[in-house]
Amino acid sequence: MGALFDESTRKSLARYFAITENRAVAKFLIAKKVPADFSSTDSLETLWQQHTNCTQDFLALERQLDSGTTSLLRPKPEKSYLDLKIQIAADILQRCHLCSRQCRVNRLADKLGYCGCGNTLAVSSIFAHMGEEPELVPSGTIFTMGCTMRCRHCQNWTISQWKETPLVYTPRELAAEVENLCSTGCRNINLVGGEPTPWLKHWLETFNCVNVNVPVVWNSNAYYSPQTAQLLAGFADVYLLDFKYGPGNCAEHISDTPNYWQVCIRNHLEAKKYGELLVRLLVLPGHLECCTKPILHWIADNLGVDTRVNLMFQYRPEWRAHELPELQRGLTKTEMSWALRLAKEAGLRNLVE
């Protein structure tokens, strides 16, 4: 639990800690109080224009709340910024482009794209997670089905590839589960999978029914569209984003993920702009020079040396890892030491330990 009192951790995640200590308000609760003027018949272009205006109103209210110059004790508007996000997400699902694949299928009609997700919220499990980053523990973790990538070494492949029988929830039912996790002492609600991106509309609807002050952790592979990044602004408190591959072709070769580097750097920069960021880097055997090194240097140069980074050494061969020679083994002690040396050379000074 040292991370709860570590100065560098608390500084990089200051607002997150303030919410957990009830000194600040979670973004989704603020979004509920920002008025929005729209109709369900408005064009998507009109809705986005209103979203841009509401984002500025949200940021202004958030600053006032954080500085103590106003309170959230005000009537809920007839239509809110959060309602607007839900409307936009629903419109997007008619030609789904929540992730960077942009399959353009009508998921409102339960058509399935690459991720295999339709319009019925499918959950694998809900529990208090006691591992990973210590500042998040205990984390109210909700695993949803499906994924926008095909990592051959996926450790959650039964979830990402729909090999489990899912639990079906309505947003109101899932909101009750969120509030139950909070009542048992969870410090946050961790949206993960699989991948949370295909279910963004459903998550927005869920938190529209949540009435407790709890930080939202967006635990994602970072392979989502610019439109999803805009919808996450004013919703996600902590962006817990993977940074999986360097600028070469490793992402496409291992995970069937074209243009990964460009998408990933864009979404990390957007996350830093609108929330607090915690970066996960799973070190892969044989990929330190092509992936680990450029990622660590990019983080230091573009996000800052005080960015909270979890350099993860728990790789193990899973699912289809046997298809690639270098992924058929675990990391060596030499590779672990090498990765730590690379982080030090990049100047990073806020690693998860």
Secondary structure, DSSP 8 states (H G I E B T S, - for coil): -GGGT-HHHHHHTHHHHHHHTTSS--HHHHHTTSB----TTS-HHHHHHHHHHHHHHHHHHHHHHHHTSS-S-S---SSBHHHHHHHHHHHHHHT--SBTT-----GGGT---TT---SS-EEEEEEEE-SS-GGG-SEEEEEES--S---TT-TTHHHHTT-S--EE--HHHHHHHHHHHHHTT-SEEEEESS-SGGGHHHHHHHHTT--S---EEEEE-S-B-HHHHHHHTTT-SEEEEE----SSSHHHHHH--TTHHHHHHHHHHHHHHHSEEEEEEE--TT-IIIIIHHHHHHHHHHT-TTSEEEEE------TTGGGSGGGSS---HHHHHHHHHHHHHHT---B--
